[in-house]
Amino acid sequence: MTGLELRSKISRDGALELSLAEVPVPAPGPGEVVVKVEASPISPSDLGLLLGPADVASLAAAGTAERPVITAKVPAPRLPLVAARLDQSMPVGNEGAGTVVAAADAALVGKRVALASGGMWAQYKVARASDCMVLPDGVTARQGASAFVNPMTVLGMLETMKREGHTALVHTAAASNLGQMLVRACAADGVPLVNIVRSAEQVALLKSLGAVHVLDSTSPSFRAELLEAIAATGATLAFDAISGGPLAGQILGAMEAVASRKAAAYSRYGSTVPKQVYIYGRLDLRPIELDASAGFAWSVGGWLLPSFLVKAGMETLLRMRARVLAELTTTFASGYTAEIGLARALDLETLRAYNRRATGAKYLLTPNA
């Protein structure tokens, strides 16, 4: 049996090529399954592998309608960033859902499962059975396609908050699919949440979901509103998907200003209240700007779901997975604006559309449609 798989390759001379490859589908070995992939979301983390550091202005179409090819140039100064992947044809797609069509354990055949084992932008995926979540009866592949990355990230954020002794959160790029899940999860768990978005329309969207504190970072009154929201929630932890620019520094500065109000005495070093910003996305590739307003009791670091899960341990992982399955069509429901096949994913205009990463425009790949 063979199947199509979407591949991304960057050559040593800086040429990016996106194409469809017909690959053999091996029989499952011990502890393995073959999944016919029915749905896989297009997420920012997928685009990082798909396009790498290519100059998107250089994107061009080639190939045929059945086997399209997209090319682009990677500027020479950016090639060292991807040195480990040069001249390798890499499968794309973090997660998805589908039906088990072959398995070492025959009891799994016919089960609809979700999995996040990479290479999911393909018609078939061979994976370890232990990496699969069997979806509840009545849950479709479309509903289960985003059962891992966003829901587990949301629960990972809440778990990190509890483990580090914080009681409230700040979240940027908060109108995203993940951000909407976080709004619902925090409401269910009684966790105060400050949502930072980038337009009045996004404010209205989150308010319609019941979010209490929603701030537009483009508003002239943003800094004053941020100070007020942090004072109201007591947030000392933020998860930032923007990264570049002044936003992380503004959040830390507002946290420090609120903490300093409660200080018993003045210190030129600022308050002793620990303040943390975790960078978990890079929507803005500019350097992170930090000013002196945050005092000295602060930290900025990276946060990745796989690293967190390793530290959290199997018991926490299984508890999180159980909650995702129980709330897959409520708290962790995902919405999609378009469903596209593998060939259309390499249509130039379609690629440009989903690469804009616009809020409310989430694409779903249906490799076997």
C-alpha positions in Angstrom: 0.0 0.0 0.0 1.2 3.5 -0.7 -0.1 7.0 0.2 0.6 10.6 -0.4 2.6 12.7 2.1 3.3 16.4 2.1 7.0 17.1 2.4 9.2 20.2 3.0 12.9 20.3 1.9 15.5 23.1 2.2 18.6 22.5 0.2 22.1 23.8 1.1 21.8 26.5 -1.6 18.8 28.0 0.1 16.0 26.6 -2.0 12.8 25.6 -0.3 10.6 23.0 -2.0 7.2 21.8 -0.9 5.8 18.8 -2.7 3.7 15.6 -2.4 5.6 12.3 -2.2 4.1 8.9 -2.8 5.5 6.7 0.0 5.1 3.0 0.9 2.9 2.3 4.0 4.6 -0.5 5.9 2.7 -3.2 7.8 2.4 -2.4 11.5 5.0 -3.9 13.8 4.5 -5.0 17.4 2.7 -2.2 19.3 2.0 -0.2 16.1 -1.0 0.9 14.1 -1.7 2.2 10.6 -4.1 5.2 10.7 -5.9 6.4 7.7 -5.7 10.2 8.4 -9.0 12.0 8.0 -8.3 15.4 9.5 -5.2 17.4 10.5 -5.2 21.0 11.6 -2.8 23.7 10.2 -1.2 25.4 13.2 1.6 27.9 13.6 4.0 25.2 14.8 3.3 23.3 11.5 4.1 26.4 9.5 7.5 26.7 11.2 8.5 23.3 9.7 6.6 23.8 6.4 8.2 27.1 5.5 11.2 27.4 7.8 12.9 30.8 7.6 12.0 31.2 3.9 11.3 34.6 2.4 7.5 34.2 1.8 7.6 37.0 -0.8 9.6 34.6 -3.0 6.9 31.9 -2.9 6.2 30.5 -6.4 4.1 27.7 -7.9 5.2 24.8 -10.1 4.3 21.2 -10.8 0.8 20.1 -11.9 -2.7 20.3 -10.4 -2.4 16.7 -9.1 1.2 17.1 -7.9 1.7 20.8 -7.2 5.1 22.1 -6.0 5.8 25.3 -4.1 9.3 26.9 -4.1 10.8 29.8 -2.2 14.2 31.1 -1.3 15.8 31.0 2.2 18.1 34.0 2.6 21.7 32.9 3.2 22.0 34.5 6.7 19.0 32.4 7.8 20.4 29.0 6.7 22.4 28.4 9.9 19.1 28.4 11.7 18.1 25.2 9.9 21.5 23.6 9.4 20.3 20.3 10.9 17.5 19.8 8.3 19.3 20.9 5.1 18.9 18.5 2.1 16.3 16.4 4.0 12.8 15.8 2.7 10.8 16.2 6.0 7.1 15.1 6.6 4.9 17.9 8.0 2.0 18.0 10.4 2.0 17.7 14.2 -1.3 16.1 14.9 -4.6 14.7 13.5 -7.2 12.1 13.7 -8.4 9.1 11.6 -9.4 5.5 11.6 -7.1 2.5 12.4 -7.0 0.3 9.3 -4.3 -2.1 10.4 -2.8 -2.9 13.8 -0.7 -5.5 15.6 -3.6 -5.6 18.1 -6.6 -6.5 15.9 -9.0 -5.0 18.6 -7.9 -1.5 17.5 -8.8 -1.9 13.9 -11.8 0.3 13.0 -11.2 2.6 16.0 -11.2 6.3 15.5 -8.1 7.8 17.1 -6.3 11.1 17.6 -2.5 11.2 17.7 0.4 13.7 17.6 3.4 11.9 16.3 4.4 14.1 13.4 4.1 13.6 9.7 0.3 13.9 9.9 -0.2 15.7 6.6 -0.4 12.3 4.9 -3.0 9.9 3.8 -1.6 7.2 6.1 0.4 7.3 9.3 2.2 4.4 11.1 2.4 5.2 14.8 2.8 3.5 18.2 -0.5 2.4 19.6 0.5 4.0 22.9 0.6 7.5 21.2 -3.0 7.2 20.1 -6.1 8.4 22.0 -9.2 6.4 21.1 -11.9 8.9 20.6 -15.3 8.6 22.4 -18.2 7.1 20.4 -19.8 9.7 18.3 -16.8 12.0 18.1 -15.7 12.6 14.5 -12.2 12.9 13.2 -12.9 16.6 12.6 -13.7 17.1 16.2 -10.7 15.0 17.4 -8.1 16.5 14.9 -6.9 19.1 17.4 -7.1 16.9 20.5 -3.4 17.2 21.5 -1.4 20.4 20.9 -3.9 23.2 21.9 -5.8 21.4 24.6 -2.7 19.9 26.2 -0.9 23.3 26.0 -3.9 24.9 27.8 -3.8 22.3 30.6 0.0 22.6 30.7 -0.3 26.3 31.3 -2.7 25.8 34.1 -0.6 23.0 35.6 2.5 25.3 35.4 0.6 28.0 37.1 -0.2 25.8 40.1 3.2 24.2 40.3 5.0 27.5 40.4 2.6 29.1 43.0 0.8 31.6 40.8 -2.9 32.2 41.0 -3.8 34.0 37.7 -2.6 34.2 34.1 -2.0 36.7 31.4 -2.2 35.4 27.8 -1.3 37.2 24.6 -2.6 36.5 21.1 -5.6 35.4 23.2 -8.2 35.3 20.4 -6.6 32.3 18.8 -8.1 28.8 18.8 -5.9 28.0 21.8 -6.8 31.3 23.5 -10.5 30.6 23.2 -9.9 27.2 24.8 -8.0 28.9 27.6 -10.9 31.2 28.3 -13.3 28.3 28.7 -10.8 26.3 30.8 -10.1 29.2 33.2 -13.8 29.9 33.6 -14.4 26.2 34.4 -11.5 26.1 36.9 -12.2 29.6 38.5 -8.8 31.0 37.3 -8.6 34.7 36.8 -7.4 35.4 33.2 -6.2 38.6 31.5 -6.5 38.3 27.7 -4.5 40.5 25.4 -5.6 40.8 21.7 -4.8 43.1 18.8 -8.2 44.5 17.6 -11.6 45.6 18.8 -13.2 42.7 16.9 -11.1 40.2 18.9 -12.2 41.9 22.1 -15.8 41.4 21.2 -15.1 37.7 20.3 -13.7 36.9 23.7 -16.3 38.9 25.5 -18.9 36.8 23.8 -17.3 33.7 25.3 -17.6 35.2 28.7 -14.0 36.5 29.2 -13.9 39.2 31.8 -10.6 41.0 31.2 -9.9 41.5 27.4 -7.5 44.2 26.4 -6.6 45.6 22.9 -2.9 46.2 22.8 -3.4 48.7 19.9 -5.6 50.9 22.1 -4.2 54.2 23.4 -5.4 53.2 26.9 -3.8 49.8 26.8 -1.2 50.4 29.5 -3.7 51.8 32.0 -6.1 49.0 31.3 -3.3 46.4 31.7 -2.4 47.8 35.1 -6.1 47.7 36.2 -6.6 44.1 35.0 -3.5 42.8 36.7 -4.4 44.6 39.9 -7.9 43.0 39.7 -6.6 39.5 39.0 -3.3 39.4 40.9 -1.6 37.8 37.8 2.1 37.2 38.1 2.5 34.7 35.3 2.1 35.3 31.5 2.2 33.1 28.5 3.3 35.1 25.4 2.8 33.9 21.9 3.9 37.2 20.4 7.5 37.3 21.7 9.0 40.2 19.7 8.6 43.9 20.6 7.7 45.6 23.9 4.7 43.5 25.1 6.5 41.1 27.4 8.3 44.1 29.1 5.0 46.0 29.4 3.4 43.0 31.1 6.3 42.6 33.6 6.2 46.3 34.3 2.5 46.3 35.1 3.0 43.3 37.4 5.8 45.2 39.2 3.7 48.3 39.5 0.9 46.4 41.2 3.3 44.5 43.5 5.0 47.8 44.5 1.8 49.2 45.7 1.8 46.6 48.5 5.5 47.0 49.5 6.0 47.8 53.1 9.1 49.9 52.3 10.8 51.4 49.3 13.6 49.4 47.6 15.6 50.6 44.6 15.6 47.0 43.4 11.8 46.9 43.2 9.4 44.4 44.8 10.3 40.8 45.8 7.3 39.4 44.1 8.4 36.8 41.5 7.1 37.6 38.0 7.4 35.2 35.1 6.8 35.5 31.3 7.0 32.3 29.3 7.5 32.7 25.5 5.7 29.9 23.8 5.3 31.3 20.2 7.1 33.6 17.9 4.5 35.5 16.0 6.7 38.6 16.0 10.3 37.8 15.1 11.7 41.1 16.4 13.9 41.1 19.5 12.1 41.1 22.9 12.2 44.5 24.4 12.5 44.8 28.2 12.8 48.1 30.1 13.7 48.9 33.7 10.2 49.1 35.0 10.0 45.4 36.1 12.5 45.6 39.0 14.7 42.6 39.5 12.4 39.8 40.7 11.4 38.6 37.2 12.2 36.0 34.6 11.6 35.5 30.9 12.0 32.0 29.5 10.8 29.6 26.8 8.0 27.1 27.3 7.3 24.1 25.1 4.6 21.5 25.6 6.9 18.4 25.0 9.4 19.6 27.5 6.7 20.3 30.1 5.2 16.9 29.6 8.6 15.2 30.2 9.0 17.1 33.5 5.3 16.6 34.5 5.5 12.8 34.3 3.1 10.1 33.2 0.5 10.5 35.9 0.0 14.1 35.0 0.0 13.3 31.3 -2.7 10.7 31.7 -4.8 13.0 33.9 -4.6 15.8 31.3 -5.5 13.4 28.4 -8.5 12.1 30.3 -9.8 15.6 30.8 -9.3 16.5 27.1 -11.3 13.4 26.0 -14.1 14.2 28.5 -14.3 17.9 27.3 -13.3 17.5 23.6 -16.6 18.9 22.2 -17.0 21.6 24.9 -14.0 23.2 26.6 -11.6 22.0 23.9 -13.7 22.2 20.9 -12.0 23.6 17.7 -13.7 25.5 14.8 -12.4 25.6 11.3 -13.2 28.0 8.5 -12.0 25.8 5.6 -11.3 22.2 4.8 -8.7 21.4 2.1 -7.0 18.4 0.6 -3.3 17.8 0.3 -3.0 19.2 -3.2 -4.9 22.3 -2.4 -2.6 22.9 0.6 0.1 23.5 -2.0 -2.1 25.9 -4.0 -0.2 29.2 -3.8 -3.1 31.5 -2.9 -4.4 29.0 -0.3 -1.0 28.7 1.2 -0.7 32.4 1.5 -4.1 32.5 3.1 -3.4 30.0 5.9 0.1 31.4 6.4 -1.4 34.7 7.4 -2.4 33.0 10.7 -5.4 35.3 11.0 -7.6 34.9 14.1 -10.8 33.0 13.2 -9.3 31.6 10.0 -8.1 28.1 11.0 -7.7 25.5 8.2 -8.2 21.8 8.4 -6.4 19.3 6.1 -8.4 16.3 4.9 -5.8 14.1 3.3 -8.1 11.4 2.1 -11.0 13.6 0.9 
